[in-house]
Amino acid sequence: MENIRKVWDQKGSKTAILQMLRVHGPLSRIELTQLTDLSRATISVTINELIELGLVRETELRQSTGGRPATNLELVPNSHIILGADLNHQSWILGAFDLLGNTVETKRLAFSPLTPEAAVQALAGEIPNFIEKLDKSPIPLLGIGIPGIVDTHNGRLLSSAVLGWQQVELGAMLEQALGWPTAVLNRSRARGLSECRYGAGKDYRHMIYIGVDSGIGAGIYVNRELIHGALGGAGEIGHTTVAIDGPLCPCGNSGCLQMLSAAPAMELEARRLLRMGAISSLHLQPGFDLQMLKADDICRAAEQGDELAGQVVSGAATYLGITMANLINLLNPEAIILGGTIPKDCPLYVQTAVKVMRQRAMGQLSASTVVQIGQFKEIGGALGAANMALDRHMSFTHFSAQASIAK
């Protein structure tokens, strides 16, 4: 064990290789050399050591156009467990995952009242019980996804209109309660990170994730790494202005995207039209109550051909399509991944947004941009947060200790 640590401290090659395999998935030795700037000799020696430790394995041969085919190297499934949690309303989704993004265990934790102290107590209090159900101890790191503006560098929630919290040292509170380094990031950015590395965006290096449900948030990923911005706020497209005289947003601005394209905006517009006497099949739903009308009702009716519902969906999606066009012109991503309940439940919403996007973005840039629906549901935020914890705090000692015990 001492020899392993000595080599590690001298070159840092093991951490570099493990991080590249985590972020990029299976890679050849040549690709690892290019990504890490380590010499071929160092790559060869380090890979052999990692294989001996049971952390890395060679995969099946890849197709080759001639000569000796290269082999891929990948992390060994279930060799280590990482933990992440996603805060949604007044409950946590807590998850355990292996390093390849496979879900090992999940649990929902409700808490009350909606205060930072209650949230931290509920999560920190349950984690020891949660760990007992696992077949191995997790790496002692924790990732947290939470709605709002998050200073990821310092683990601080700056503000969250959804939660009504401001200036909360959430990372420090959890670190004190658990004794583990904790990474905190915006929930949409966490969900996008899981799509980037394991889901609908895993085949792309440069992508944007947009989550649409009760609000709209995004994450920007370059070379499969999340772009944070100065305060962790990069990706707040829900608060970009798309209508100068639009409705007032809780952020204080008028005409924000989420006030025109998110679920509550669709519900308000449908209710307005129905009060004005518009005809719709929504009236025919058993026990119909205008105040209880939800976005999923509108999406379902739109997919069934209801004219009013289709008008509402198309109007909301048009503003999103304009925003997507602006993102393409500004950032030129390979792919845009649409997540959240609205894109997943309403094909018309997606079709309209993509159509408007392609109409308004520069043709060459738009034509090369793929749009896909996210693969992960609720667990995506916890998985992405767990990955961020490793991105920020991973050390080879987390791996070498357990590997030595296993040997």
Secondary structure, 3 states (H helix, E strand, C coil): CHHHHHHHHHHCHHHHHHHHHHHHCCECHHHHHHHHCCCHHHHHHHHHHHHHCCCEEEEEECCCCCCCCCEEEEECCCCCCEEEEEEECCEEEEEEECCCCCEEEEEEEECCCCCHHHHHHHHHHHHHHHHHCCCCCCCCCEEEEECCEEECCCCEEEEECCCCEEEECHHHHHHHHHCCCEEEEEHHHHHHHHHHHHCCCCCCCCEEEEEECCCEEEEEEECCEECCCCCCCCCCHHHCECCCCCCECCCCCECECHHHHCHHHHHHHHHHHHHCCCCCHHHHCCCCCHHHCCHHHHHHHHHCCCHHHHHHHHHHHHHHHHHHHHHHHHHCCCEEEEECHHHHHCHHHHHHHHHHHHHHCCHHHHHCCEEEECCCCCHHHHHHHHHHHHHHHCCCHHHHHHHHHHC
